[in-house]
């Protein structure tokens, strides 16, 4: 409420500062009368409230700083008012005030977690990242999903979130940076960078990951200082980890083979059983050589009709065996240096990934036209990253390493699903138990339409990624997205209208000729559970530090600068 004209004049004429001009209201008779009446009213009201116990008696304690009164700070332009109007208060039934509760859009948010930006309506600070919210018990799992159209600032918002997550002591893992969007950020925080691509770095999907260097620390046979109980416990844990490593190897290799074949492996043909047994044999043989198994080793074992492989399928002739394993062998052969993935997955992993640093797999050297390889690289990176987090967690539980938590960024989800939507099963297997593994995650894509796959079953699994995410970060989305969005989480009409309004493109001022960026750039709705979402803006301009470490328009820097829209 703005003060009256007389109140404004009185507020600007305080004892502190130069003398007031003769025309000042304070010097008028009316001004004097108002001042006397106000003083009498204040004294009576204060005494009455003190007698009734509504306020404590005045003390001689000094004010926090000179000039502070109940109506503001006395002094020139310091905000004191002669009269402060009380805010309106009223009571009504829920029928009469149905538009106020439940709130259609969140009005406030606890200051917990990474600072994301300012509230879209009231300008207050908006905070919140999945890791911190989970640690504080506000959400049930450290998982999030980000949806927004191109150019609306998804990766910029995520980078800002990651800066807060790093400040909270957790380690980000960028598992497949395709553009790249996060390499600069990773370098800024001293993270480990792994470049992946044809003729560059390679990753062996059968690699045990950090367990190559740490699994022996859990082997009780390598220690002499253990009592019987501890020996049995460690032996059980050792077998558990060995089984996990085997399952991850099979899952990752199966995913790549299915991408090559563009079909799922069939248990009707014993393909998954054959693959599992062959991977186990290859791992045992490689361990004797002090190496990690390779896909070519698995292919050789199957092709040679290894006796242990033959034992795990129905008794058949050599001809029938070859027929049953023909497609599987074709898929494994496609992982060789002359297959669709080149030399990326057919050799030993070229880098050792540490447990105590942030990690970024840079796959931006793979051209955007090579969609199949980009998708395969994402799958391999996600599997490898999970092994890093798992190793850190279990070593911490055994008191061998300090407790560390990782946060996976799984960007451009649409690419892997578009290349081969059967990958949804592999992604589901990787991400379903991340909370129990001490691992947080955020998945990022453009649209709910990206999750509409070739079969209802696969679509249901893909939409489950959104349903299981405790936090949603939603930017500008098209109107036809709303039914799909509402099918997985309740949204008020106000929230839907806001998201649709942010989908508009930019324009140009017809008078000045200056461009106006898309209205929804940097605008997001943060929604946890069924509560009203909190709309916020990351700001039209990134900070100087953010610009230095994160520029998604680097390829257009000169062209954009020439247009004067820096």
NUVOVEX-321411 format. One record per residue (C-alpha): residue in one letter; x, y, z; residue number from 0. Coordinates in Angstrom, 3 decimals. Example, Ala and Ser with C-alpha at 12.3 -4.5 7.8 and 13.67 -1.06 7.14 Angstrom:
R res        X        Y        Z   n
R   a   12.300   -4.500    7.800   0
R   s   13.670   -1.060    7.140   1
% end
This chain:
R res        X        Y        Z   n
R   x    0.000    0.000    0.000   0
R   x    1.500    3.350   -1.058   1
R   x    1.477    6.107    1.601   2
R   x   -0.700    9.189    1.167   3
R   x    0.778   12.378   -0.224   4
R   x    0.914   13.944    3.202   5
R   x    2.479   10.837    4.656   6
R   x    5.152   10.830    1.994   7
R   x    5.928   14.449    2.668   8
R   x    6.159   13.873    6.383   9
R   x    8.389   10.867    5.901  10
R   x   10.852   12.851    3.846  11
R   x   11.194   15.623    6.440  12
R   x   13.043   14.112    9.381  13
R   x   15.090   15.766   12.148  14
R   x   18.207   14.253   10.591  15
R   x   19.634   16.171    7.624  16
R   x   19.296   19.729    6.322  17
R   x   16.529   21.952    7.699  18
R   x   13.142   21.685    5.997  19
R   x   11.881   24.476    3.736  20
R   x    9.135   26.777    5.057  21
R   x    6.578   25.153    2.765  22
R   x    7.070   21.733    4.369  23
R   x    3.913   19.997    5.553  24
R   x    5.507   19.405    8.951  25
R   x    5.415   23.160    9.484  26
R   x    1.748   23.414    8.674  27
R   x   -0.901   23.444   11.324  28
R   x   -2.515   20.313    9.915  29
R   x    0.839   18.532   10.020  30
R   x    1.326   19.464   13.665  31
R   x   -2.156   18.272   14.593  32
R   x   -1.617   14.920   12.841  33
R   x    1.709   14.446   14.593  34
R   x    0.153   15.124   18.031  35
R   x   -2.826   12.827   17.370  36
R   x   -0.558   10.040   16.181  37
R   x    1.642   10.346   19.259  38
R   x   -1.385   10.243   21.617  39
R   x   -2.851    7.271   19.745  40
R   x    0.440    5.372   19.899  41
R   x    0.835    5.970   23.612  42
R   x   -2.727    4.864   24.437  43
R   x   -2.522    1.792   22.188  44
R   x    0.858    0.764   23.573  45
R   x   -0.248    1.133   27.187  46
R   x   -3.489   -0.803   26.550  47
R   x   -1.646   -3.648   24.811  48
R   x    0.877   -3.877   27.634  49
R   x   -1.831   -4.008   30.295  50
R   x   -3.668   -6.769   28.391  51
R   x   -0.440   -8.735   27.997  52
R   x   -0.284   -8.402   24.224  53
R   x    3.226   -6.958   24.176  54
R   x    6.110   -6.773   26.652  55
R   x    6.873   -3.627   28.579  56
R   x    9.405   -1.299   26.968  57
R   x   12.995   -1.888   27.991  58
R   x   16.051    0.248   27.957  59
R   x   17.798   -2.053   25.472  60
R   x   19.316   -0.036   22.642  61
R   x   17.745   -0.279   19.194  62
R   x   19.636   -2.349   16.590  63
R   x   20.751    0.879   14.945  64
R   x   19.831    4.558   15.473  65
R   x   16.575    5.833   14.070  66
R   x   14.739    2.477   13.872  67
R   x   11.087    2.791   14.889  68
R   x    7.958    0.668   14.558  69
R   x    7.186    2.546   11.340  70
R   x   10.599    2.263    9.720  71
R   x   13.882    4.156    9.988  72
R   x   13.753    7.867   10.632  73
R   x   15.877    9.884    8.281  74
R   x   15.852   11.358    4.822  75
R   x   14.669    8.742    2.271  76
R   x   14.964    5.950    4.843  77
R   x   11.371    4.741    4.630  78
R   x    9.622    5.864    7.810  79
R   x    5.847    6.373    7.495  80
R   x    3.472    8.337    9.687  81
R   x    0.738    5.771    9.137  82
R   x    1.138    2.054    8.233  83
R   x   -2.042    0.421    7.040  84
R   x   -2.642   -3.114    8.287  85
R   x   -2.987   -5.848    5.619  86
R   x   -6.547   -7.055    4.990  87
R   x   -7.632  -10.141    6.924  88
R   x  -10.800  -12.145    6.425  89
R   x  -12.318  -15.529    7.133  90
R   x  -14.520  -17.520    4.766  91
R   x  -15.623  -21.045    4.020  92
R   x  -13.665  -23.269    1.622  93
R   x  -16.527  -22.861   -0.861  94
R   x  -16.060  -19.086   -0.909  95
R   x  -12.255  -19.104   -1.139  96
R   x  -11.827  -22.174   -3.341  97
R   x   -9.574  -20.185   -5.666  98
R   x   -7.018  -19.619   -2.903  99
R   x   -6.604  -23.187   -1.623 100
R   x   -5.264  -25.514   -2.852 101
R   x   -2.807  -23.063   -4.323 102
R   x   -2.773  -23.184   -8.127 103
R   x    0.935  -22.282   -8.271 104
R   x    3.453  -22.547   -5.429 105
R   x    4.089  -19.207   -3.770 106
R   x    7.141  -20.029   -1.685 107
R   x    9.818  -22.622   -1.244 108
R   x   12.139  -23.661    1.569 109
R   x   15.684  -22.351    1.174 110
R   x   17.165  -25.841    0.976 111
R   x   19.613  -26.962   -1.686 112
R   x   21.151  -25.349   -4.742 113
R   x   20.028  -21.808   -5.562 114
R   x   18.236  -22.097   -8.914 115
R   x   16.900  -18.594   -9.473 116
R   x   14.131  -16.174   -8.521 117
R   x   10.455  -16.947   -8.061 118
R   x    8.649  -16.136  -11.292 119
R   x    5.960  -14.065   -9.554 120
R   x    7.279  -12.682   -6.276 121
R   x   11.013  -12.549   -6.988 122
R   x   12.001  -14.532   -3.896 123
R   x   14.886  -17.020   -4.021 124
R   x   14.063  -20.559   -5.178 125
R   x   16.284  -23.428   -4.089 126
R   x   16.151  -27.162   -4.476 127
R   x   18.187  -30.058   -5.853 128
R   x   17.371  -33.775   -5.544 129
R   x   20.420  -34.661   -3.455 130
R   x   19.878  -32.043   -0.742 131
R   x   16.108  -32.463   -0.643 132
R   x   16.557  -36.214   -0.186 133
R   x   19.134  -35.795    2.569 134
R   x   16.749  -33.475    4.414 135
R   x   13.930  -36.031    4.147 136
R   x   11.702  -33.884    1.927 137
R   x   11.590  -36.316   -1.007 138
R   x   11.725  -40.120   -1.040 139
R   x   14.553  -40.585   -3.552 140
R   x   17.346  -38.408   -5.014 141
R   x   15.910  -38.543   -8.525 142
R   x   14.704  -35.890  -10.956 143
R   x   13.443  -35.500  -14.504 144
R   x   13.805  -32.380  -16.670 145
R   x   11.518  -31.681  -19.630 146
R   x   11.594  -28.610  -21.887 147
R   x   11.746  -27.675  -25.539 148
R   x   15.025  -26.860  -27.285 149
R   x   16.745  -23.630  -26.329 150
R   x   14.848  -23.124  -23.071 151
R   x   17.936  -23.418  -20.852 152
R   x   17.724  -26.985  -19.558 153
R   x   21.457  -27.600  -19.406 154
R   x   22.122  -24.106  -18.022 155
R   x   19.702  -24.787  -15.175 156
R   x   21.282  -28.203  -14.552 157
R   x   24.790  -26.717  -14.461 158
R   x   23.618  -24.217  -11.841 159
R   x   22.099  -27.094   -9.877 160
R   x   25.345  -29.070  -10.138 161
R   x   27.341  -26.155   -8.734 162
R   x   25.146  -26.347   -5.626 163
R   x   25.455  -30.130   -5.468 164
R   x   29.249  -29.863   -5.611 165
R   x   29.133  -27.277   -2.844 166
R   x   27.154  -29.812   -0.801 167
R   x   30.002  -32.315   -1.085 168
R   x   28.618  -34.660   -3.756 169
R   x   30.297  -35.684   -7.016 170
R   x   28.533  -35.147  -10.369 171
R   x   28.906  -37.724  -13.127 172
R   x   28.109  -36.505  -16.652 173
R   x   27.568  -39.834  -18.366 174
R   x   27.706  -38.973  -22.036 175
R   x   28.143  -35.265  -22.858 176
R   x   27.023  -35.100  -26.488 177
R   x   27.345  -31.389  -27.395 178
R   x   29.362  -30.829  -25.059 179
R   x   27.368  -28.922  -22.444 180
R   x   29.233  -29.872  -19.282 181
R   x   32.934  -30.224  -20.144 182
R   x   33.690  -26.642  -19.076 183
R   x   31.847  -27.136  -15.805 184
R   x   33.716  -30.387  -15.137 185
R   x   37.070  -28.721  -15.742 186
R   x   36.130  -25.808  -13.496 187
R   x   35.527  -28.091  -10.509 188
R   x   38.597  -30.256  -11.199 189
R   x   36.690  -33.287  -12.429 190
R   x   38.053  -36.219  -14.425 191
R   x   37.471  -36.010  -18.173 192
R   x   37.150  -39.090  -20.391 193
R   x   36.939  -38.431  -24.168 194
R   x   35.216  -41.209  -26.076 195
R   x   34.967  -41.726  -29.842 196
R   x   36.342  -43.322  -32.973 197
R   x   40.131  -43.215  -32.913 198
R   x   40.026  -41.642  -29.455 199
R   x   39.226  -43.158  -26.072 200
R   x   37.494  -46.505  -25.846 201
R   x   35.411  -48.193  -23.191 202
R   x   35.146  -51.934  -22.727 203
R   x   31.574  -52.728  -21.710 204
R   x   32.842  -55.911  -20.020 205
R   x   35.231  -53.901  -17.869 206
R   x   34.538  -54.255  -14.146 207
R   x   35.208  -50.543  -13.739 208
R   x   36.891  -49.408  -10.510 209
R   x   36.415  -52.924   -9.121 210
R   x   39.466  -53.916  -11.199 211
R   x   41.656  -52.102   -8.659 212
R   x   39.521  -52.467   -5.528 213
R   x   37.788  -55.857   -5.526 214
R   x   40.816  -57.592   -3.993 215
R   x   40.392  -55.384   -0.903 216
R   x   37.176  -57.290   -0.137 217
R   x   38.686  -60.727   -0.756 218
R   x   39.031  -62.368    2.695 219
R   x   41.559  -64.879    1.372 220
R   x   43.989  -61.975    0.866 221
R   x   43.865  -60.960    4.538 222
R   x   45.223  -62.629    7.683 223
R   x   43.837  -60.344   10.401 224
R   x   40.215  -61.535   10.290 225
R   x   38.211  -63.475   12.828 226
R   x   35.826  -66.200   11.658 227
R   x   32.719  -64.012   11.701 228
R   x   34.363  -61.220    9.720 229
R   x   35.808  -63.738    7.269 230
R   x   32.366  -65.200    6.532 231
R   x   30.810  -61.756    6.155 232
R   x   33.488  -60.567    3.763 233
R   x   33.324  -63.797    1.767 234
R   x   29.580  -63.273    1.324 235
R   x   30.100  -59.657    0.282 236
R   x   32.854  -60.689   -2.141 237
R   x   30.552  -63.191   -3.870 238
R   x   27.792  -60.571   -3.997 239
R   x   30.029  -58.027   -5.725 240
R   x   31.313  -60.619   -8.169 241
R   x   27.721  -61.470   -9.101 242
R   x   26.869  -57.766   -9.535 243
R   x   29.830  -57.218  -11.823 244
R   x   28.750  -60.212  -13.914 245
R   x   25.152  -58.971  -14.166 246
R   x   26.297  -55.504  -15.238 247
R   x   28.579  -56.970  -17.882 248
R   x   25.782  -59.073  -19.323 249
R   x   23.278  -56.205  -19.222 250
R   x   25.606  -53.759  -21.004 251
R   x   26.791  -56.269  -23.613 252
R   x   23.239  -57.406  -24.289 253
R   x   22.176  -53.800  -24.818 254
R   x   24.887  -53.223  -27.440 255
R   x   24.177  -56.511  -29.230 256
R   x   20.478  -55.647  -29.420 257
R   x   21.360  -52.236  -30.872 258
R   x   23.398  -53.923  -33.595 259
R   x   20.636  -56.421  -34.359 260
R   x   17.784  -53.958  -33.673 261
R   x   15.914  -56.777  -31.984 262
R   x   15.745  -58.235  -28.476 263
R   x   17.620  -61.373  -27.584 264
R   x   15.273  -64.292  -27.107 265
R   x   15.327  -66.844  -24.332 266
R   x   13.313  -69.059  -26.644 267
R   x   16.555  -69.475  -28.577 268
R   x   18.607  -69.594  -25.335 269
R   x   20.432  -66.446  -26.449 270
R   x   20.484  -64.705  -23.057 271
R   x   21.611  -67.906  -21.321 272
R   x   24.361  -68.501  -23.866 273
R   x   25.537  -64.884  -23.521 274
R   x   25.651  -65.079  -19.717 275
R   x   27.630  -68.318  -19.650 276
R   x   30.045  -67.117  -22.312 277
R   x   30.683  -63.845  -20.420 278
R   x   31.436  -65.810  -17.245 279
R   x   33.916  -68.065  -19.032 280
R   x   35.561  -65.122  -20.781 281
R   x   35.969  -63.316  -17.434 282
R   x   37.616  -66.358  -15.847 283
R   x   40.048  -66.758  -18.742 284
R   x   40.891  -63.048  -18.765 285
R   x   41.530  -63.050  -15.005 286
R   x   44.243  -65.671  -15.529 287
R   x   45.918  -63.246  -17.953 288
R   x   45.458  -60.315  -15.589 289
R   x   43.091  -58.590  -18.039 290
R   x   39.431  -57.749  -18.510 291
R   x   37.329  -59.828  -20.958 292
R   x   36.461  -58.345  -24.342 293
R   x   33.411  -58.904  -26.583 294
R   x   35.641  -60.764  -29.033 295
R   x   36.459  -63.281  -26.278 296
R   x   32.750  -63.939  -25.781 297
R   x   32.294  -64.405  -29.519 298
R   x   35.176  -66.870  -29.675 299
R   x   33.817  -68.983  -26.814 300
R   x   30.367  -69.224  -28.416 301
R   x   31.763  -69.920  -31.871 302
R   x   33.999  -72.707  -30.552 303
R   x   30.969  -74.365  -28.924 304
R   x   32.519  -74.333  -25.456 305
R   x   31.360  -77.386  -23.448 306
R   x   29.994  -75.261  -20.593 307
R   x   27.916  -73.288  -23.068 308
R   x   26.567  -76.495  -24.595 309
R   x   25.643  -77.780  -21.137 310
R   x   23.351  -74.813  -20.491 311
R   x   21.126  -75.302  -23.522 312
R   x   19.078  -78.243  -24.643 313
R   x   21.085  -81.136  -26.158 314
R   x   21.335  -80.333  -29.856 315
R   x   23.544  -81.149  -32.765 316
R   x   26.311  -78.837  -33.918 317
R   x   24.118  -77.688  -36.767 318
R   x   21.234  -76.868  -34.426 319
R   x   23.643  -75.137  -32.015 320
R   x   25.000  -72.961  -34.794 321
R   x   21.487  -72.075  -35.897 322
R   x   20.400  -71.126  -32.373 323
R   x   23.445  -68.886  -31.821 324
R   x   23.679  -67.422  -35.319 325
R   x   22.054  -64.063  -34.574 326
R   x   23.871  -63.721  -31.263 327
R   x   27.198  -64.303  -32.985 328
R   x   26.244  -61.795  -35.673 329
R   x   25.538  -59.148  -33.024 330
R   x   28.814  -59.806  -31.195 331
R   x   30.720  -59.682  -34.467 332
R   x   29.172  -56.253  -35.092 333
R   x   30.980  -54.948  -31.989 334
R   x   34.313  -55.494  -33.732 335
R   x   36.456  -52.720  -35.245 336
R   x   34.635  -52.928  -38.581 337
R   x   31.133  -52.974  -37.106 338
R   x   28.806  -49.969  -36.726 339
R   x   30.603  -48.845  -33.548 340
R   x   34.152  -49.025  -34.883 341
R   x   36.903  -49.391  -32.288 342
R   x   35.007  -47.755  -29.419 343
R   x   33.901  -50.943  -27.605 344
R   x   36.223  -53.651  -28.923 345
R   x   39.327  -52.767  -26.884 346
R   x   40.302  -52.304  -23.274 347
R   x   39.113  -49.173  -21.478 348
R   x   41.702  -46.488  -22.148 349
R   x   41.391  -44.589  -18.842 350
R   x   41.215  -45.512  -15.158 351
R   x   38.396  -43.583  -13.524 352
R   x   39.003  -42.365   -9.936 353
R   x   36.423  -42.647   -7.171 354
R   x   37.075  -39.285   -5.528 355
R   x   36.531  -36.860   -8.411 356
R   x   33.655  -35.667  -10.540 357
R   x   33.487  -37.420  -13.903 358
R   x   32.536  -36.346  -17.416 359
R   x   32.387  -38.698  -20.403 360
R   x   32.859  -36.386  -23.389 361
R   x   31.367  -38.072  -26.463 362
R   x   30.955  -34.868  -28.488 363
R   x   33.482  -36.105  -31.069 364
R   x   30.862  -38.587  -32.310 365
R   x   28.949  -36.755  -35.083 366
R   x   25.241  -36.160  -34.624 367
R   x   24.559  -38.174  -37.779 368
R   x   26.025  -41.288  -36.152 369
R   x   22.964  -41.747  -33.953 370
R   x   23.517  -45.436  -33.290 371
R   x   27.035  -44.957  -31.941 372
R   x   25.979  -41.970  -29.838 373
R   x   23.203  -44.036  -28.272 374
R   x   25.548  -46.972  -27.657 375
R   x   28.111  -44.661  -26.040 376
R   x   25.436  -43.294  -23.697 377
R   x   24.428  -46.785  -22.629 378
R   x   28.044  -47.831  -22.025 379
R   x   28.770  -44.652  -20.041 380
R   x   25.661  -45.055  -17.880 381
R   x   26.606  -48.634  -17.046 382
R   x   30.206  -47.695  -16.275 383
R   x   29.171  -44.739  -14.155 384
R   x   26.930  -46.920  -12.035 385
R   x   29.852  -49.214  -11.288 386
R   x   31.863  -46.198  -10.076 387
R   x   29.140  -45.193   -7.633 388
R   x   28.570  -48.770   -6.471 389
R   x   32.267  -49.282   -5.777 390
R   x   32.492  -46.052   -3.759 391
R   x   29.419  -46.988   -1.702 392
R   x   30.499  -50.528   -0.787 393
R   x   34.073  -49.579    0.050 394
R   x   32.696  -46.874    2.356 395
R   x   30.393  -49.402    4.042 396
R   x   33.411  -51.603    4.732 397
R   x   35.350  -48.680    6.183 398
R   x   37.925  -48.788    3.382 399
R   x   37.059  -45.399    1.867 400
R   x   35.277  -42.241    3.091 401
R   x   31.593  -42.029    2.240 402
R   x   30.976  -40.464   -1.179 403
R   x   27.806  -39.918   -3.145 404
R   x   27.533  -39.408   -6.892 405
R   x   24.887  -37.644   -8.962 406
R   x   24.318  -38.950  -12.504 407
R   x   23.328  -36.577  -15.297 408
R   x   21.639  -38.567  -18.071 409
R   x   21.112  -35.968  -20.783 410
R   x   19.569  -36.316  -24.252 411
R   x   17.570  -39.394  -23.267 412
R   x   15.654  -39.182  -26.545 413
R   x   18.721  -40.112  -28.599 414
R   x   19.201  -43.557  -27.128 415
R   x   15.465  -44.306  -27.260 416
R   x   15.231  -43.147  -30.858 417
R   x   18.211  -45.237  -31.957 418
R   x   16.763  -48.401  -30.397 419
R   x   13.795  -48.137  -28.068 420
R   x   14.481  -51.624  -26.702 421
R   x   17.225  -49.857  -24.731 422
R   x   14.503  -48.806  -22.321 423
R   x   14.898  -52.177  -20.592 424
R   x   18.634  -51.629  -20.077 425
R   x   18.077  -48.068  -18.795 426
R   x   15.403  -49.321  -16.418 427
R   x   17.776  -51.960  -15.055 428
R   x   20.523  -49.363  -14.554 429
R   x   18.406  -46.750  -12.771 430
R   x   15.751  -48.581  -10.782 431
R   x   17.779  -49.111   -7.589 432
R   x   19.941  -45.996   -7.617 433
R   x   18.608  -44.753   -4.269 434
R   x   19.734  -47.895   -2.430 435
R   x   23.113  -47.595   -4.161 436
R   x   23.688  -44.108   -2.741 437
R   x   23.354  -42.604   -6.207 438
R   x   21.257  -39.652   -7.367 439
R   x   20.223  -38.928  -10.941 440
R   x   18.510  -36.536  -13.311 441
R   x   17.206  -37.552  -16.735 442
R   x   16.800  -34.860  -19.383 443
R   x   14.866  -34.794  -22.632 444
R   x   12.626  -32.481  -24.647 445
R   x    9.138  -33.888  -24.514 446
R   x    6.813  -36.548  -23.178 447
R   x    6.515  -37.626  -26.816 448
R   x   10.116  -38.831  -26.582 449
R   x    8.832  -41.511  -24.199 450
R   x    6.237  -42.876  -26.608 451
R   x    7.908  -46.054  -27.848 452
R   x    7.015  -48.813  -30.284 453
R   x    4.991  -50.917  -27.837 454
R   x    2.694  -50.072  -24.905 455
R   x    4.975  -52.040  -22.582 456
R   x    8.050  -50.018  -23.489 457
R   x    6.099  -46.769  -23.306 458
R   x    4.907  -47.669  -19.818 459
R   x    8.470  -48.337  -18.678 460
R   x    9.718  -45.059  -20.176 461
R   x    6.946  -43.035  -18.531 462
R   x    7.858  -44.787  -15.312 463
R   x   11.092  -42.784  -15.378 464
R   x    8.976  -39.653  -14.876 465
R   x    6.628  -41.268  -12.357 466
R   x    9.531  -42.468  -10.188 467
R   x   11.284  -39.095  -10.220 468
R   x   10.721  -37.257   -6.963 469
R   x   11.332  -33.831   -8.521 470
R   x   10.262  -32.544  -11.937 471
R   x   11.849  -29.497  -13.568 472
R   x    9.590  -28.418  -16.421 473
R   x   10.230  -25.665  -18.934 474
R   x    8.240  -24.545  -21.970 475
R   x    6.130  -27.380  -23.418 476
R   x    3.601  -27.565  -26.245 477
R   x   -0.123  -27.665  -25.567 478
R   x   -0.437  -31.253  -26.807 479
R   x    2.046  -32.331  -24.119 480
R   x   -0.357  -31.579  -21.302 481
R   x   -2.537  -34.742  -21.457 482
R   x    0.579  -36.936  -21.345 483
R   x    2.019  -34.916  -18.495 484
R   x   -1.180  -35.013  -16.443 485
R   x   -1.339  -38.781  -16.919 486
R   x    1.777  -39.234  -14.771 487
R   x    1.463  -36.334  -12.279 488
R   x   -1.403  -33.961  -11.320 489
R   x   -1.096  -30.419  -12.682 490
R   x   -3.479  -27.532  -12.095 491
R   x   -4.805  -25.595  -15.069 492
R   x   -2.726  -22.610  -13.978 493
R   x    0.443  -24.711  -14.076 494
R   x   -0.425  -26.082  -17.504 495
R   x   -1.145  -22.604  -18.882 496
R   x    2.184  -21.381  -17.528 497
R   x    4.155  -24.180  -19.188 498
R   x    2.397  -23.639  -22.511 499
R   x    2.985  -19.880  -22.372 500
R   x    6.724  -20.537  -21.986 501
R   x    6.786  -22.520  -25.238 502
R   x    6.437  -19.388  -27.411 503
R   x    9.350  -18.444  -29.634 504
R   x   11.087  -15.073  -29.600 505
R   x   10.204  -12.060  -31.730 506
R   x   11.601   -8.793  -33.023 507
R   x   10.495   -5.313  -31.994 508
R   x    9.064   -3.699  -35.179 509
R   x   10.074   -0.223  -34.001 510
R   x   13.569   -0.715  -32.598 511
R   x   14.419   -3.881  -34.513 512
R   x   15.868   -5.431  -31.348 513
R   x   15.295   -9.175  -30.902 514
R   x   13.335  -10.584  -28.002 515
R   x   14.440  -14.058  -26.873 516
R   x   11.887  -16.830  -26.283 517
R   x    9.732  -15.858  -23.317 518
R   x   10.314  -19.225  -21.683 519
R   x   14.099  -19.195  -21.787 520
R   x   15.401  -19.864  -18.303 521
R   x   11.885  -20.361  -16.873 522
R   x   10.998  -23.596  -15.081 523
R   x    8.412  -25.113  -12.791 524
R   x    9.828  -27.218   -9.952 525
R   x    7.297  -29.792   -8.797 526
R   x    7.665  -32.303   -5.984 527
R   x    4.981  -34.946   -5.620 528
R   x    1.411  -33.689   -5.825 529
R   x    2.211  -30.275   -4.329 530
R   x    1.773  -27.081   -6.321 531
R   x    4.839  -26.435   -8.457 532
R   x    7.137  -23.489   -7.773 533
R   x    7.812  -21.406  -10.916 534
R   x   11.212  -19.751  -11.133 535
R   x   13.511  -17.971  -13.540 536
R   x   17.243  -18.583  -13.755 537
R   x   17.632  -15.054  -15.103 538
R   x   17.914  -13.821  -18.650 539
R   x   21.695  -13.579  -18.406 540
R   x   24.059  -16.158  -16.961 541
R   x   26.675  -15.008  -14.495 542
R   x   30.168  -14.342  -15.854 543
R   x   31.406  -17.595  -14.321 544
R   x   28.543  -19.571  -15.821 545
R   x   29.245  -18.063  -19.239 546
R   x   32.879  -19.092  -18.938 547
R   x   32.174  -22.715  -18.087 548
R   x   28.945  -23.272  -19.993 549
R   x   28.080  -21.957  -23.434 550
R   x   25.704  -24.087  -25.501 551
R   x   25.913  -21.601  -28.380 552
R   x   29.708  -21.719  -28.696 553
R   x   29.435  -22.742  -32.353 554
R   x   27.401  -19.561  -33.007 555
R   x   29.415  -17.115  -30.895 556
R   x   30.761  -15.028  -33.804 557
R   x   27.459  -14.975  -35.702 558
R   x   25.450  -14.031  -32.626 559
R   x   27.972  -11.349  -31.684 560
R   x   27.716   -9.842  -35.167 561
R   x   23.987   -9.381  -34.626 562
R   x   24.591   -7.522  -31.378 563
R   x   22.754  -10.059  -29.233 564
R   x   25.536  -11.118  -26.939 565
% end
